[in-house]
Amino acid sequence: MPKLKTHKGTAKRIKISGSGKLIRSRAFGNHILAKKSKARKRNMKTAAAINGKIKKNVKTALGV
């Protein structure tokens, strides 16, 4: 079976940490920020880990 190609859109959005966790950025933090609370905007800055069933699909897309 041939090698799988890396899904480049996924590779640009998701990084792999040193311990092997998949790290993604949060959505909704680019515009229309006036109506969002400070706490909500602060939480959007932090990175999030990918868990659950989608983690397997993402790892396949990244070729890991």
LUMZA-615991 format. One record per atom (N, C-alpha, C): residue number from 1; residue in three letters; atom name; y, z, x. Coordinates in steps of 0.001 Angstrom, whole numbers, padded with zeros to 6 digits. Layout:
<rec num="NUM" residu="ala" atome="CA" north="Y" up="Z" east="X"/>
...
This chain:
<rec num="1" residu="met" atome="N" north="-001188" up="000000" east="000843"/>
<rec num="1" residu="met" atome="CA" north="000000" up="000000" east="000000"/>
<rec num="1" residu="met" atome="C" north="001250" up="000000" east="000887"/>
<rec num="2" residu="pro" atome="N" north="002259" up="-000827" east="000554"/>
<rec num="2" residu="pro" atome="CA" north="003449" up="-000888" east="001404"/>
<rec num="2" residu="pro" atome="C" north="004312" up="000356" east="001259"/>
<rec num="3" residu="lys" atome="N" north="005207" up="000526" east="002236"/>
<rec num="3" residu="lys" atome="CA" north="006128" up="001656" east="002185"/>
<rec num="3" residu="lys" atome="C" north="007089" up="001498" east="001013"/>
<rec num="4" residu="leu" atome="N" north="007527" up="002625" east="000454"/>
<rec num="4" residu="leu" atome="CA" north="008515" up="002595" east="-000618"/>
<rec num="4" residu="leu" atome="C" north="009912" up="002521" east="-000016"/>
<rec num="5" residu="lys" atome="N" north="010772" up="001765" east="-000652"/>
<rec num="5" residu="lys" atome="CA" north="012157" up="001711" east="-000208"/>
<rec num="5" residu="lys" atome="C" north="012906" up="002931" east="-000723"/>
<rec num="6" residu="thr" atome="N" north="013859" up="003399" east="000068"/>
<rec num="6" residu="thr" atome="CA" north="014713" up="004507" east="-000341"/>
<rec num="6" residu="thr" atome="C" north="015673" up="004011" east="-001405"/>
<rec num="7" residu="his" atome="N" north="015845" up="004783" east="-002470"/>
<rec num="7" residu="his" atome="CA" north="016832" up="004457" east="-003497"/>
<rec num="7" residu="his" atome="C" north="018197" up="004891" east="-002976"/>
<rec num="8" residu="lys" atome="N" north="019021" up="003918" east="-002603"/>
<rec num="8" residu="lys" atome="CA" north="020256" up="004214" east="-001878"/>
<rec num="8" residu="lys" atome="C" north="021270" up="004980" east="-002725"/>
<rec num="9" residu="gly" atome="N" north="021301" up="004754" east="-004029"/>
<rec num="9" residu="gly" atome="CA" north="022205" up="005504" east="-004892"/>
<rec num="9" residu="gly" atome="C" north="021866" up="006982" east="-004893"/>
<rec num="10" residu="thr" atome="N" north="020572" up="007287" east="-004912"/>
<rec num="10" residu="thr" atome="CA" north="020128" up="008681" east="-004862"/>
<rec num="10" residu="thr" atome="C" north="020412" up="009279" east="-003492"/>
<rec num="11" residu="ala" atome="N" north="020193" up="008513" east="-002441"/>
<rec num="11" residu="ala" atome="CA" north="020393" up="009011" east="-001084"/>
<rec num="11" residu="ala" atome="C" north="021847" up="009379" east="-000824"/>
<rec num="12" residu="lys" atome="N" north="022791" up="008683" east="-001479"/>
<rec num="12" residu="lys" atome="CA" north="024209" up="008986" east="-001289"/>
<rec num="12" residu="lys" atome="C" north="024628" up="010255" east="-002017"/>
<rec num="13" residu="arg" atome="N" north="023894" up="010629" east="-003049"/>
<rec num="13" residu="arg" atome="CA" north="024280" up="011755" east="-003883"/>
<rec num="13" residu="arg" atome="C" north="023555" up="013047" east="-003566"/>
<rec num="14" residu="ile" atome="N" north="022404" up="012961" east="-002924"/>
<rec num="14" residu="ile" atome="CA" north="021558" up="014142" east="-002722"/>
<rec num="14" residu="ile" atome="C" north="021246" up="014302" east="-001244"/>
<rec num="15" residu="lys" atome="N" north="021396" up="015542" east="-000765"/>
<rec num="15" residu="lys" atome="CA" north="021082" up="015863" east="000623"/>
<rec num="15" residu="lys" atome="C" north="019888" up="016811" east="000656"/>
<rec num="16" residu="ile" atome="N" north="019153" up="016778" east="001746"/>
<rec num="16" residu="ile" atome="CA" north="018025" up="017678" east="001922"/>
<rec num="16" residu="ile" atome="C" north="018447" up="018778" east="002886"/>
<rec num="17" residu="ser" atome="N" north="018274" up="020026" east="002474"/>
<rec num="17" residu="ser" atome="CA" north="018657" up="021155" east="003325"/>
<rec num="17" residu="ser" atome="C" north="017604" up="021358" east="004411"/>
<rec num="18" residu="gly" atome="N" north="017906" up="022251" east="005326"/>
<rec num="18" residu="gly" atome="CA" north="016979" up="022527" east="006413"/>
<rec num="18" residu="gly" atome="C" north="015653" up="023085" east="005940"/>
<rec num="19" residu="ser" atome="N" north="015689" up="023837" east="004835"/>
<rec num="19" residu="ser" atome="CA" north="014456" up="024419" east="004301"/>
<rec num="19" residu="ser" atome="C" north="013731" up="023471" east="003356"/>
<rec num="20" residu="gly" atome="N" north="014294" up="022278" east="003134"/>
<rec num="20" residu="gly" atome="CA" north="013627" up="021288" east="002295"/>
<rec num="20" residu="gly" atome="C" north="014105" up="021242" east="000859"/>
<rec num="21" residu="lys" atome="N" north="015122" up="022041" east="000515"/>
<rec num="21" residu="lys" atome="CA" north="015645" up="022010" east="-000846"/>
<rec num="21" residu="lys" atome="C" north="016503" up="020766" east="-001039"/>
<rec num="22" residu="leu" atome="N" north="016573" up="020279" east="-002265"/>
<rec num="22" residu="leu" atome="CA" north="017413" up="019137" east="-002601"/>
<rec num="22" residu="leu" atome="C" north="018735" up="019669" east="-003158"/>
<rec num="23" residu="ile" atome="N" north="019842" up="019263" east="-002532"/>
<rec num="23" residu="ile" atome="CA" north="021163" up="019764" east="-002890"/>
<rec num="23" residu="ile" atome="C" north="021979" up="018624" east="-003487"/>
<rec num="24" residu="arg" atome="N" north="022605" up="018898" east="-004628"/>
<rec num="24" residu="arg" atome="CA" north="023447" up="017905" east="-005300"/>
<rec num="24" residu="arg" atome="C" north="024803" up="018517" east="-005586"/>
<rec num="25" residu="ser" atome="N" north="025792" up="017648" east="-005802"/>
<rec num="25" residu="ser" atome="CA" north="027109" up="018130" east="-006216"/>
<rec num="25" residu="ser" atome="C" north="027163" up="018159" east="-007735"/>
<rec num="26" residu="arg" atome="N" north="028093" up="018941" east="-008263"/>
<rec num="26" residu="arg" atome="CA" north="028202" up="019073" east="-009713"/>
<rec num="26" residu="arg" atome="C" north="029138" up="018021" east="-010298"/>
<rec num="27" residu="ala" atome="N" north="028930" up="017699" east="-011548"/>
<rec num="27" residu="ala" atome="CA" north="029717" up="016674" east="-012232"/>
<rec num="27" residu="ala" atome="C" north="030972" up="017267" east="-012859"/>
<rec num="28" residu="phe" atome="N" north="031832" up="016391" east="-013373"/>
<rec num="28" residu="phe" atome="CA" north="033013" up="016721" east="-014178"/>
<rec num="28" residu="phe" atome="C" north="034138" up="017367" east="-013375"/>
<rec num="29" residu="gly" atome="N" north="034211" up="017160" east="-012064"/>
<rec num="29" residu="gly" atome="CA" north="035237" up="017820" east="-011272"/>
<rec num="29" residu="gly" atome="C" north="036314" up="016910" east="-010733"/>
<rec num="30" residu="asn" atome="N" north="036453" up="015686" east="-011242"/>
<rec num="30" residu="asn" atome="CA" north="037382" up="014737" east="-010642"/>
<rec num="30" residu="asn" atome="C" north="038701" up="014570" east="-011380"/>
<rec num="31" residu="his" atome="N" north="038698" up="014576" east="-012695"/>
<rec num="31" residu="his" atome="CA" north="039942" up="014357" east="-013431"/>
<rec num="31" residu="his" atome="C" north="039893" up="015127" east="-014739"/>
<rec num="32" residu="ile" atome="N" north="041025" up="015137" east="-015444"/>
<rec num="32" residu="ile" atome="CA" north="041210" up="015940" east="-016663"/>
<rec num="32" residu="ile" atome="C" north="040899" up="017403" east="-016349"/>
<rec num="33" residu="leu" atome="N" north="041566" up="017917" east="-015304"/>
<rec num="33" residu="leu" atome="CA" north="041284" up="019271" east="-014847"/>
<rec num="33" residu="leu" atome="C" north="042199" up="020316" east="-015484"/>
<rec num="34" residu="ala" atome="N" north="043272" up="019878" east="-016131"/>
<rec num="34" residu="ala" atome="CA" north="044234" up="020832" east="-016683"/>
<rec num="34" residu="ala" atome="C" north="043616" up="021689" east="-017783"/>
<rec num="35" residu="lys" atome="N" north="042742" up="021116" east="-018577"/>
<rec num="35" residu="lys" atome="CA" north="042156" up="021867" east="-019693"/>
<rec num="35" residu="lys" atome="C" north="040972" up="022736" east="-019263"/>
<rec num="36" residu="lys" atome="N" north="040494" up="022577" east="-018052"/>
<rec num="36" residu="lys" atome="CA" north="039333" up="023349" east="-017580"/>
<rec num="36" residu="lys" atome="C" north="039805" up="024651" east="-016936"/>
<rec num="37" residu="ser" atome="N" north="039075" up="025705" east="-017160"/>
<rec num="37" residu="ser" atome="CA" north="039473" up="027011" east="-016635"/>
<rec num="37" residu="ser" atome="C" north="039271" up="027069" east="-015121"/>
<rec num="38" residu="lys" atome="N" north="039942" up="028040" east="-014491"/>
<rec num="38" residu="lys" atome="CA" north="039818" up="028202" east="-013042"/>
<rec num="38" residu="lys" atome="C" north="038383" up="028490" east="-012650"/>
<rec num="39" residu="ala" atome="N" north="037727" up="029341" east="-013422"/>
<rec num="39" residu="ala" atome="CA" north="036345" up="029707" east="-013103"/>
<rec num="39" residu="ala" atome="C" north="035424" up="028494" east="-013201"/>
<rec num="40" residu="arg" atome="N" north="035654" up="027668" east="-014210"/>
<rec num="40" residu="arg" atome="CA" north="034829" up="026470" east="-014385"/>
<rec num="40" residu="arg" atome="C" north="035025" up="025495" east="-013231"/>
<rec num="41" residu="lys" atome="N" north="036284" up="025303" east="-012816"/>
<rec num="41" residu="lys" atome="CA" north="036574" up="024397" east="-011695"/>
<rec num="41" residu="lys" atome="C" north="036011" up="024944" east="-010394"/>
<rec num="42" residu="arg" atome="N" north="036082" up="026251" east="-010211"/>
<rec num="42" residu="arg" atome="CA" north="035544" up="026878" east="-009006"/>
<rec num="42" residu="arg" atome="C" north="034033" up="026693" east="-008936"/>
<rec num="43" residu="asn" atome="N" north="033358" up="026827" east="-010069"/>
<rec num="43" residu="asn" atome="CA" north="031909" up="026653" east="-010092"/>
<rec num="43" residu="asn" atome="C" north="031497" up="025202" east="-009858"/>
<rec num="44" residu="met" atome="N" north="032371" up="024264" east="-010213"/>
<rec num="44" residu="met" atome="CA" north="032063" up="022848" east="-009992"/>
<rec num="44" residu="met" atome="C" north="032115" up="022485" east="-008508"/>
<rec num="45" residu="lys" atome="N" north="032840" up="023281" east="-007712"/>
<rec num="45" residu="lys" atome="CA" north="032927" up="023002" east="-006269"/>
<rec num="45" residu="lys" atome="C" north="031621" up="023336" east="-005547"/>
<rec num="46" residu="thr" atome="N" north="030865" up="024310" east="-006070"/>
<rec num="46" residu="thr" atome="CA" north="029661" up="024764" east="-005382"/>
<rec num="46" residu="thr" atome="C" north="028532" up="023755" east="-005557"/>
<rec num="47" residu="ala" atome="N" north="027668" up="023703" east="-004597"/>
<rec num="47" residu="ala" atome="CA" north="026519" up="022804" east="-004663"/>
<rec num="47" residu="ala" atome="C" north="025439" up="023412" east="-005544"/>
<rec num="48" residu="ala" atome="N" north="024568" up="022554" east="-006048"/>
<rec num="48" residu="ala" atome="CA" north="023471" up="023009" east="-006905"/>
<rec num="48" residu="ala" atome="C" north="022161" up="022469" east="-006352"/>
<rec num="49" residu="ala" atome="N" north="021097" up="023212" east="-006548"/>
<rec num="49" residu="ala" atome="CA" north="019769" up="022779" east="-006121"/>
<rec num="49" residu="ala" atome="C" north="019079" up="022057" east="-007265"/>
<rec num="50" residu="ile" atome="N" north="018234" up="021103" east="-006924"/>
<rec num="50" residu="ile" atome="CA" north="017458" up="020376" east="-007929"/>
<rec num="50" residu="ile" atome="C" north="016107" up="021053" east="-008053"/>
<rec num="51" residu="asn" atome="N" north="015776" up="021452" east="-009289"/>
<rec num="51" residu="asn" atome="CA" north="014526" up="022151" east="-009554"/>
<rec num="51" residu="asn" atome="C" north="013775" up="021457" east="-010675"/>
<rec num="52" residu="gly" atome="N" north="012566" up="021911" east="-010890"/>
<rec num="52" residu="gly" atome="CA" north="011800" up="021438" east="-012033"/>
<rec num="52" residu="gly" atome="C" north="011102" up="020116" east="-011781"/>
<rec num="53" residu="lys" atome="N" north="010782" up="019432" east="-012864"/>
<rec num="53" residu="lys" atome="CA" north="009981" up="018220" east="-012786"/>
<rec num="53" residu="lys" atome="C" north="010710" up="017061" east="-012136"/>
<rec num="54" residu="ile" atome="N" north="012064" up="017050" east="-012260"/>
<rec num="54" residu="ile" atome="CA" north="012818" up="015932" east="-011699"/>
<rec num="54" residu="ile" atome="C" north="012785" up="015946" east="-010174"/>
<rec num="55" residu="lys" atome="N" north="012496" up="017101" east="-009579"/>
<rec num="55" residu="lys" atome="CA" north="012476" up="017218" east="-008119"/>
<rec num="55" residu="lys" atome="C" north="011448" up="016255" east="-007508"/>
<rec num="56" residu="lys" atome="N" north="010304" up="016117" east="-008150"/>
<rec num="56" residu="lys" atome="CA" north="009269" up="015219" east="-007647"/>
<rec num="56" residu="lys" atome="C" north="009747" up="013772" east="-007686"/>
<rec num="57" residu="asn" atome="N" north="010427" up="013399" east="-008782"/>
<rec num="57" residu="asn" atome="CA" north="010932" up="012023" east="-008907"/>
<rec num="57" residu="asn" atome="C" north="012006" up="011729" east="-007869"/>
<rec num="58" residu="val" atome="N" north="012865" up="012694" east="-007612"/>
<rec num="58" residu="val" atome="CA" north="013938" up="012507" east="-006633"/>
<rec num="58" residu="val" atome="C" north="013361" up="012379" east="-005239"/>
<rec num="59" residu="lys" atome="N" north="012370" up="013211" east="-004913"/>
<rec num="59" residu="lys" atome="CA" north="011748" up="013114" east="-003589"/>
<rec num="59" residu="lys" atome="C" north="011091" up="011751" east="-003390"/>
<rec num="60" residu="thr" atome="N" north="010485" up="011219" east="-004432"/>
<rec num="60" residu="thr" atome="CA" north="009888" up="009882" east="-004350"/>
<rec num="60" residu="thr" atome="C" north="010976" up="008840" east="-004109"/>
<rec num="61" residu="ala" atome="N" north="012105" up="008963" east="-004804"/>
<rec num="61" residu="ala" atome="CA" north="013201" up="008015" east="-004655"/>
<rec num="61" residu="ala" atome="C" north="013787" up="008072" east="-003243"/>
<rec num="62" residu="leu" atome="N" north="013782" up="009277" east="-002644"/>
<rec num="62" residu="leu" atome="CA" north="014316" up="009429" east="-001291"/>
<rec num="62" residu="leu" atome="C" north="013299" up="009057" east="-000212"/>
<rec num="63" residu="gly" atome="N" north="012053" up="008918" east="-000598"/>
<rec num="63" residu="gly" atome="CA" north="011019" up="008593" east="000370"/>
<rec num="63" residu="gly" atome="C" north="010601" up="009788" east="001198"/>
<rec num="64" residu="val" atome="N" north="010703" up="010994" east="000638"/>
<rec num="64" residu="val" atome="CA" north="010342" up="012225" east="001351"/>
<rec num="64" residu="val" atome="C" north="008928" up="012619" east="001007"/>
